[in-house]
Amino acid sequence: MEVVVLTVAKGGDNIGVYVPVFATAGLGGVSAYVVVFLVLLAVWCCAGRFLATRPAVAEVFSRWGDLLLPVVLIAIGLFLLIESGAFGL
C-alpha cells in the first residue's frame, strides 16, 4: 500500500495527463499503449543489463554515476523545455 501512496504522491502530474488519454483511447488504444510500454520496458532493461555488465562502463557509472545522473536528467529536461518552446510563453 505504501508503494501505491508514494507513486500517486510523486506522480500526480502523470495521473492528470494519463487518465484523460486512457479514458478517450478506447480498448484498442489502451492495448496498443500497454504493448508498446512492455516492449520498450524490455528494451530498456536489456540495455541496462548490457551496459552494467561491461566492466569499463560499470566502473565509470560506479565512480561518476552520482554526478552524471542529475546532470543528464537536467540536460534532458532543459532540452525538452527549449524544444517545446516553453520559454517563449
C-alpha positions in Angstrom: 0.0 0.0 0.0 2.9 2.4 0.8 4.2 1.9 -2.8 0.9 3.0 -4.2 0.6 6.0 -2.0 4.2 7.0 -2.8 3.6 6.5 -6.5 0.5 8.6 -6.5 2.1 11.3 -4.4 5.1 11.6 -6.7 3.2 11.1 -9.9 0.2 13.3 -9.6 1.1 15.2 -12.7 1.3 12.0 -14.6 -2.1 10.9 -13.4 -3.5 14.2 -14.6 -2.1 13.6 -18.0 -2.7 9.8 -18.5 -6.2 9.5 -17.1 -7.8 11.6 -19.9 -5.6 9.9 -22.5 -6.6 6.4 -21.4 -10.2 7.4 -21.0 -10.5 8.6 -24.6 -8.3 6.0 -26.2 -10.7 3.1 -26.1 -9.8 -0.6 -25.7 -7.6 -0.8 -28.9 -5.7 2.3 -28.0 -5.0 1.3 -24.4 -4.0 -2.2 -25.6 -1.5 -0.6 -28.0 -0.1 1.6 -25.2 0.4 -1.4 -23.0 2.1 -3.4 -25.7 4.4 -0.6 -26.6 5.2 0.1 -23.0 6.1 -3.5 -22.3 8.2 -3.8 -25.4 10.1 -0.6 -24.6 10.5 -1.6 -21.0 12.1 -4.9 -22.0 14.4 -3.0 -24.4 15.3 -0.6 -21.6 16.0 -3.5 -19.1 18.2 -5.3 -21.7 20.1 -2.1 -22.5 20.7 -1.5 -18.8 21.9 -5.1 -18.2 24.1 -4.9 -21.3 25.8 -1.7 -20.1 26.1 -2.8 -16.5 27.9 -5.9 -17.4 30.6 -4.1 -19.3 33.5 -3.5 -16.9 34.6 -0.2 -18.3 31.0 1.2 -18.3 30.3 -0.2 -14.9 33.4 1.4 -13.5 32.5 4.8 -14.9 29.0 4.6 -13.6 30.1 3.4 -10.1 32.6 6.3 -9.9 30.7 9.1 -11.6 27.1 8.0 -11.6 26.1 10.2 -8.6 27.3 13.2 -10.6 26.3 12.2 -14.1 22.7 11.2 -13.4 21.4 14.6 -12.2 23.4 16.4 -15.0 21.9 14.1 -17.6 18.3 14.4 -16.3 18.6 18.2 -16.1 20.0 18.4 -19.6 17.1 16.3 -20.9 14.6 18.5 -19.1 16.2 21.6 -20.5 16.2 20.1 -24.0 12.5 19.3 -23.8 11.6 22.7 -22.4 13.7 24.5 -25.1 12.4 22.3 -28.0 8.8 22.7 -26.9 9.1 26.5 -26.8 8.2 26.7 -23.2 10.4 29.7 -22.6 8.7 31.7 -25.3 5.4 31.9 -23.4 
